[in-house]
Amino acid sequence: MNYGALPTHMGPVSNPSQPPAPSILAQDLRLTLGSGDSAVEILKGIDLSVPQGQTLALLGPSGSGKSSLMSVLSGLERASSGALSVAGQDFSAMDEDALARARRGRIGVVLQAFHLLPTMTALENVATPLELAGMDNARERAEAELAAVGLGHRLSHYPAQLSGGEQQRVAIARALAPRPSLVFADEPTGNLDAATGATIVDLLFARRAEAGATLLIITHDESLADHCERVVTLADGRIASDRFRAQGASAGLA
């Protein structure tokens, strides 16, 4: 899918001579599912450092391990071995309950299938997680975030009353409303047509830039990956390549 010209809201490519503190630091991450003769090694020794504020694409075909890596990096699944620090938290030392607490407010996730609650309005889908986290101004923050993604006039609509693009806007608002320092987007345009997908990509990058958050996009689409400062390609559970966009490639875009 072609998303057209690269966005003007990417910001400058990170200066490798003075890297910010890492938002993610993974060392020899491994993930094995099953046991004994049925054990399958999904991640095979991942080393990755991602500075705060960087935009990075995890690129690879189906089965390469990119979605499994996202699950581990975002704290949704524990690695079998290795060290992992995310947003200043030692994820490798935490059990599932501690991981859930560590994710709250620090990590936002946007998924291909939207995952909105069908019995809640757009506003409720965004506000309810904030309320459960104990935020006093949950509804006000949710309204502001929905307005920022262009849905200020659709607050009382249910997911079934929204288009695919509008549902993904709600999902972006939900992910960004807690002001996370790190956002994961797993195939965020996979269920959208080309034109709607391009709009969602622009919106996601723009809102990420305004928040100053680190953004990791998981995709098999090279044209989407090329919107990021950095592209890490996975193959068979390993990092096959790790490239930065040349400084000249972003000239005039910042």
C-alpha positions as CSV (number, residue, x, y, z in Angstrom):
1,M,0.0,0.0,0.0
2,N,1.4,3.4,-0.9
3,Y,0.9,6.2,1.6
4,G,2.2,8.9,-0.6
5,A,4.6,11.6,0.4
6,L,6.4,11.3,3.7
7,P,4.7,13.4,6.4
8,T,5.9,16.9,7.4
9,H,5.4,16.2,11.1
10,M,8.1,13.6,11.6
11,G,10.6,15.9,13.3
12,P,14.3,15.6,12.9
13,V,16.1,12.3,12.8
14,S,17.8,11.6,16.1
15,N,21.4,12.7,16.4
16,P,23.4,9.5,16.9
17,S,26.3,11.5,18.6
18,Q,24.0,12.6,21.5
19,P,21.3,9.9,21.8
20,P,18.5,10.5,24.3
21,A,18.1,8.0,27.2
22,P,16.6,4.7,25.9
23,S,12.8,4.3,26.0
24,I,13.4,0.6,25.3
25,L,16.5,-1.4,26.1
26,A,16.4,-5.1,25.2
27,Q,19.3,-7.5,25.6
28,D,19.3,-11.1,24.3
29,L,15.5,-11.3,24.5
30,R,14.2,-14.8,23.8
31,L,10.6,-16.2,23.7
32,T,9.8,-19.8,23.6
33,L,6.3,-21.1,23.4
34,G,5.4,-24.6,24.4
35,S,7.7,-27.1,26.1
36,G,9.6,-30.3,25.4
37,D,9.4,-31.7,21.9
38,S,6.6,-29.1,21.1
39,A,8.6,-26.1,22.1
40,V,9.0,-23.4,19.4
41,E,11.5,-20.6,19.7
42,I,9.8,-17.4,18.5
43,L,12.4,-14.7,19.4
44,K,16.0,-15.8,19.2
45,G,18.2,-13.3,21.0
46,I,16.9,-9.7,20.3
47,D,19.2,-6.8,21.1
48,L,17.5,-3.4,20.6
49,S,17.9,0.1,22.0
50,V,15.3,2.7,21.2
51,P,15.9,6.4,22.3
52,Q,13.0,8.4,23.7
53,G,11.0,10.2,21.0
54,Q,12.2,8.0,18.1
55,T,9.9,6.6,15.5
56,L,10.7,3.0,14.6
57,A,9.1,0.4,12.3
58,L,9.4,-3.3,13.0
59,L,9.2,-4.7,9.5
60,G,8.9,-8.3,8.4
61,P,6.7,-10.9,6.8
62,S,4.1,-12.9,8.7
63,G,5.8,-15.3,11.0
64,S,9.0,-13.2,11.4
65,G,8.3,-12.6,15.1
66,K,7.5,-8.9,14.9
67,S,4.1,-9.1,16.7
68,S,5.6,-11.4,19.3
69,L,8.3,-8.9,19.9
70,M,5.8,-6.1,20.2
71,S,3.9,-8.2,22.8
72,V,7.1,-8.6,24.8
73,L,8.3,-5.0,24.5
74,S,4.9,-3.7,25.5
75,G,4.7,-5.9,28.5
76,L,1.7,-7.9,27.2
77,E,3.8,-11.1,27.3
78,R,6.9,-12.0,29.3
79,A,10.1,-13.0,27.6
80,S,11.4,-16.5,28.3
81,S,14.9,-15.0,29.0
82,G,16.9,-11.9,28.5
83,A,16.8,-8.3,30.0
84,L,14.2,-5.7,29.2
85,S,13.9,-2.1,30.4
86,V,10.9,-0.1,29.2
87,A,10.2,3.6,30.1
88,G,12.7,3.2,33.0
89,Q,11.0,0.1,34.4
90,D,12.8,-3.3,34.6
91,F,10.2,-5.5,32.8
92,S,12.3,-8.6,33.0
93,A,12.0,-8.6,36.8
94,M,8.2,-8.3,36.9
95,D,5.4,-10.7,37.1
96,E,2.2,-10.3,35.1
97,D,0.5,-8.1,37.8
98,A,3.5,-5.8,38.1
99,L,3.7,-5.6,34.3
100,A,0.1,-4.5,34.1
101,R,0.7,-1.7,36.7
102,A,3.9,-0.7,34.9
103,R,2.1,-0.4,31.5
104,R,-0.6,1.8,32.9
105,G,-0.1,5.4,31.8
106,R,3.3,4.7,30.3
107,I,2.4,2.6,27.2
108,G,-0.4,3.1,24.6
109,V,-1.3,0.5,22.1
110,V,-3.2,0.8,18.8
111,L,-4.3,-2.4,17.1
112,Q,-5.4,-3.4,13.6
113,A,-8.8,-4.6,14.8
114,F,-9.6,-1.4,16.9
115,H,-10.8,-3.4,19.9
116,L,-13.5,-0.9,21.0
117,L,-16.2,-2.0,23.4
118,P,-19.4,-2.1,21.3
119,T,-21.7,-1.2,24.2
120,M,-19.8,2.0,24.9
121,T,-19.8,5.3,23.1
122,A,-16.6,6.8,21.6
123,L,-16.3,9.0,24.7
124,E,-16.8,6.1,27.1
125,N,-14.3,4.0,25.2
126,V,-11.6,6.6,25.8
127,A,-12.7,7.8,29.2
128,T,-13.3,4.5,31.0
129,P,-9.6,3.3,31.0
130,L,-8.7,6.7,32.4
131,E,-11.4,6.5,35.1
132,L,-10.2,3.0,36.0
133,A,-6.7,4.4,36.4
134,G,-8.0,6.9,38.9
135,M,-7.7,10.1,36.8
136,D,-10.0,12.8,38.2
137,N,-10.4,14.6,34.8
138,A,-11.0,11.5,32.8
139,R,-14.0,12.7,30.7
140,E,-12.5,16.1,30.1
141,R,-9.2,14.5,28.9
142,A,-11.1,12.0,26.7
143,E,-13.2,14.8,25.1
144,A,-10.0,16.8,24.4
145,E,-8.3,13.8,22.8
146,L,-11.3,12.9,20.7
147,A,-11.5,16.5,19.5
148,A,-7.8,16.4,18.7
149,V,-8.3,13.4,16.3
150,G,-11.3,15.1,14.7
151,L,-14.1,13.3,16.5
152,G,-15.4,16.1,18.8
153,H,-18.8,15.8,17.1
154,R,-19.0,12.0,17.5
155,L,-18.6,11.6,21.2
156,S,-22.0,9.9,21.8
157,H,-21.7,7.5,18.8
158,Y,-21.2,3.8,19.3
159,P,-18.6,1.8,17.3
160,A,-21.2,0.3,15.0
161,Q,-22.2,3.9,14.0
162,L,-18.6,4.8,13.1
163,S,-16.6,4.1,10.0
164,G,-13.4,2.0,10.1
165,G,-11.3,5.2,10.0
166,E,-13.4,6.8,12.8
167,Q,-13.0,3.7,14.9
168,Q,-9.3,3.8,14.5
169,R,-9.3,7.5,15.5
170,V,-11.0,6.5,18.7
171,A,-8.4,3.8,19.2
172,I,-5.6,6.4,18.7
173,A,-7.4,8.8,21.2
174,R,-7.7,6.0,23.7
175,A,-4.0,5.1,23.4
176,L,-2.8,8.7,23.7
177,A,-5.2,10.1,26.3
178,P,-3.1,8.9,29.3
179,R,-0.1,10.8,27.8
180,P,2.1,7.7,27.4
181,S,5.8,8.0,26.7
182,L,5.7,5.0,24.4
183,V,3.1,4.0,21.7
184,F,2.9,0.7,19.9
185,A,0.8,0.5,16.7
186,D,0.3,-3.1,15.3
187,E,-0.7,-2.9,11.6
188,P,-2.7,0.2,12.3
189,T,-4.0,0.5,8.7
190,G,-4.5,-3.2,8.0
191,N,-8.3,-3.0,8.1
192,L,-8.6,0.3,6.2
193,D,-8.7,1.3,2.5
194,A,-5.7,3.2,1.1
195,A,-7.1,6.7,1.4
196,T,-8.3,6.2,5.0
197,G,-5.1,4.5,5.9
198,A,-3.0,7.4,4.7
199,T,-5.1,9.8,6.8
200,I,-4.7,7.6,9.9
201,V,-0.9,7.4,9.3
202,D,-0.7,11.2,9.1
203,L,-2.8,11.6,12.2
204,L,-0.9,9.0,14.2
205,F,2.5,10.6,13.5
206,A,1.1,14.1,14.1
207,R,-0.4,13.2,17.5
208,R,2.8,11.3,18.4
209,A,5.0,14.3,17.6
210,E,2.8,16.6,19.7
211,A,3.1,14.3,22.6
212,G,6.8,13.7,22.2
213,A,6.2,9.9,22.6
214,T,8.3,7.1,21.2
215,L,6.4,5.3,18.4
216,L,6.9,1.7,17.3
217,I,4.9,0.6,14.3
218,I,4.6,-3.1,13.5
219,T,4.0,-3.7,9.8
220,H,4.8,-5.8,6.8
221,D,4.2,-2.7,4.6
222,E,7.5,-1.1,3.5
223,S,5.9,2.2,2.4
224,L,4.4,2.6,5.9
225,A,7.7,1.6,7.5
226,D,9.5,4.3,5.5
227,H,7.6,7.0,7.4
228,C,9.7,6.2,10.4
229,E,13.2,7.5,11.3
230,R,14.4,3.9,11.8
231,V,13.4,0.6,10.3
232,V,14.3,-2.7,12.0
233,T,13.6,-5.8,9.9
234,L,12.9,-9.2,11.5
235,A,13.4,-12.6,9.9
236,D,12.9,-15.9,11.7
237,G,12.9,-14.3,15.1
238,R,16.1,-12.4,14.7
239,I,17.0,-8.8,13.6
240,A,18.1,-9.1,10.0
241,S,18.8,-5.4,9.5
242,D,18.6,-2.1,11.3
243,R,18.8,1.1,9.3
244,F,18.2,4.8,9.8
245,R,16.8,7.1,7.2
246,A,19.6,9.3,5.9
247,Q,19.7,12.9,7.2
248,G,19.2,14.1,3.7
249,A,16.0,12.0,3.3
250,S,14.2,14.2,5.8
251,A,15.5,17.5,4.5
252,G,12.7,20.0,4.3
253,L,10.3,17.7,6.2
254,A,10.9,18.9,9.7
